[in-house]
């Protein structure tokens, strides 16, 4: 499998995995999703918001845009708005990546992080980082959900995604 095909599949996996978690959390009361728990981000809401914000920033960078904000610092919508926006952004990310030709993935992009530090990296590395970052935080969502007493967490391993496709 060529790297471009793998990355296109990986962004599709990301949408699927985010959908699984949104389904798990969507009918939960706001008080549960906002309950404080010791973690990198101290609630389900803040962890979902971090995933959403990071994916949005990386998509902008991949497009050659300069992000001027980190959504986590400004978002004031409801939990339903958060989940809807997160999923829509993941779909936009997927659709943008799936529309690209092979050369796009090898091309280096210059960008600055939100602290102003300059970097240049191939888009393939940026995509891998972003999706891996989301996967890491979905693992935290699993732990947060279990600590909140939720049962039947989603199984979102990449291999499960590939098996379901076939």
N, C-alpha and C positions, 0 to 999 in steps of 0.2 A: 504494500500500500504506500503510495507517495505521501510525503509529509502534508501536502495540501489537502488530500482526501482525509487523512487522519485528523487534521485540525478541524475540518468541516464537520466531521463526525463528532469530534470532541465538543464543539459548541452546540451541536444538537443534543448531545448528552446533557450538557449544562442546563438547557431549557427543560428537558425531561426531569432532571433531578430537582430543579427549583420548583417545578410543578408538583412533584411528589410532596415536598415539604409544605408548600402552600396549601395543598389539600389537607394535610395533617393538621395545620394550624387554623385554617380559615373559619371554622365554626367554634373556635374557642373564645371564651369571653376576654375582653380587653384586659381585665384585671389579671388574668392568668398570663397573657402574653407580655404584660408590662411588669410582672412580679420580679423583684430584684433577686438575683442569684449570683454567687461568686463565679465569674467567668471573665474571659477577655472583654466581652461586652455583656453587661449585667442583666440582660433580659432577652427574651426571644425577639421582641420588637427591635431592639437595638442591634442585634446580630443580623436580622433580616435587612435592616436599613444599611448596615455596613456592607453586606454583600451587594445590595442594589447600588450603593454609592460607588463602590470600587469598580463594579462592572461598567457603570456609566462613565467613569473617568477613563478607564482603559479603552473603551469604545471610541471616545473622543480622540484620544491619542492615536489610535490606529487609523482614524480618519484624517489625521494631520491637524486636528483642532487643538486649541489650548484651553483645557478646563480651567475655569476661574473660581470654581467652588467645589466643595465636597458636600454632596447632598445631605450627609449625616448632620451637618451643622445648620441646615436651613429647613429641613423637611418638617412640616407641621400637620400633615394629613392624618387621617384615621388609619387604623391597622388594615382595613379593607383597601384603602387607597394605596398604602404601602405595598401590599401584596400584589395588587393589580399593576402598579407601576414597576415593581421589580420584575414581574413576569413579562410585561411589555418590553422593558429594556433588554431582558435576556433574549427575547425573540428578535428584537432589532439587531442585537449583537450577532446572533446566529445568521440572520438573513444577510447582513452586511458581509460577513466572512464567507458565507456560501456563494456569494456572487463574485468572488475574487478569482483571478487567474493565478496559476502557479507562481509566477514571478513575484507577486504581491507578498508572499510569505517569507521570501528570502531578503527582501528589501529592508534596509535599516531605516529607522525613523528616529529623528532627533526630537527630544521632548524634555520638559522640565517636570520634576515632581512638584507637589504642592508646596514644598519648602523652597523651591527655586533652584534645586540642584539639577544640572544638565546631564543627560544621558543620550546614548544612541544605541539602539538594539534592533536586530531583525524582528519583523512583525511576528514571526513564528514563536520566538521566545516570549514576546509580550502576551500573545494569546495563551500559550501554555501557562505562564504565570497567573494570568487572570482566572482561568478556569480552575487551576490547582488551588488558588486562593479561595475561590468559592467552595470548592470541595472541602477544604480544611474547615471552613466556618460552618458548612452543613453538618460536619461531624460534631461541632460544638452544639448545633441546634438539637441534634439527637440527644446529647447528654442533658441539655437544658430541659427538653421535653420530658425526658424520663424523670428528672428531678422534680418536675411539676406534676408528676403522676400520670402523664399521658401514656397510653398503651398503643400497641401496634404501630411502631414507628415505620416509616418507609425504608425500604431497602434500595439504596441508590448507588450501588457499586457499578462502575463502568461495565464490567462484564455482564451484569444483569441487563443493562441497557442493550448491549449488543445481542444478547440472547433473545430478548423480546423483539428485536428488529427482525430476527430470522424466523 
